[in-house]
Amino acid sequence: MTDLPNNKEELPREHYAELFAALDTEDVTARTGVALENGAFALDFLAHRLSAAFPTFDLSSEPPRKAFTSHAARILVQRYLIRGALAPWQGTFKSYRELPWGEVYDSNFNGRCRMRLARTYGKNLDGFREAATKLGGVAVKLGDAAYDFPLPGGITVRVIIHEGDEEFPAAAQFLFSDNISSAWDAEDLAVLGEVIITALKEV
């Protein structure tokens, strides 16, 4: 896998553009299973078809969603194509803290993802269910509402919400299939969580 520096969101777009443009397209397909079709890599992401033109990396989604063409989404897709590799799911889910370096970044992830999701949908479970279904989520019997979201490479993100009441505030949890590290690292997953929340609010 390509070794990339940290603080990825702060790196100039040109850095990723250069790495992406230099990719061997056959190697990308062999590593990730994502094929080059009509001059673009096409991958399914939360029930949307994303197309990343090669070598320019013009990113589009069908149907169109701002959440999937934002700067954050661009980083995720670029990094997946640059360094991702298919890995089989071993049948377990891991919390963010259980992932490599997750404990170091957990406080940041909590504010950017878990708390934000709880504030958004902790008292609006019907809205969460409706939006999750539109993003291809599959309901699971956990918490007060929970869905598994499909991602490229056979990766799944499980999102769980516990409804708030007068005594306890709402809470949310993200769990990741155990093959998640084959595609993204802990810093990437904070971006992924934000993209998922933004997409939920947009549909």
Secondary structure as GFF3:
##gff-version 3
##sequence-region A 1 203
A	DSSP	three_ten_helix	8	10	.	.	.	ID=ss1
A	DSSP	alpha_helix	13	21	.	.	.	ID=ss2
A	DSSP	alpha_helix	25	32	.	.	.	ID=ss3
A	DSSP	beta_strand	36	37	.	.	.	ID=ss4
A	DSSP	beta_strand	40	45	.	.	.	ID=ss5
A	DSSP	beta_strand	48	53	.	.	.	ID=ss6
A	DSSP	beta_strand	59	62	.	.	.	ID=ss7
A	DSSP	three_ten_helix	66	68	.	.	.	ID=ss8
A	DSSP	alpha_helix	71	83	.	.	.	ID=ss9
A	DSSP	beta_strand	93	95	.	.	.	ID=ss10
A	DSSP	three_ten_helix	96	98	.	.	.	ID=ss11
A	DSSP	alpha_helix	102	109	.	.	.	ID=ss12
A	DSSP	pi_helix	110	114	.	.	.	ID=ss13
A	DSSP	alpha_helix	115	121	.	.	.	ID=ss14
A	DSSP	alpha_helix	125	134	.	.	.	ID=ss15
A	DSSP	beta_strand	138	139	.	.	.	ID=ss16
A	DSSP	beta_strand	145	151	.	.	.	ID=ss17
A	DSSP	three_ten_helix	152	154	.	.	.	ID=ss18
A	DSSP	beta_strand	155	162	.	.	.	ID=ss19
A	DSSP	beta_strand	171	177	.	.	.	ID=ss20
A	DSSP	three_ten_helix	180	182	.	.	.	ID=ss21
A	DSSP	alpha_helix	186	202	.	.	.	ID=ss22
###
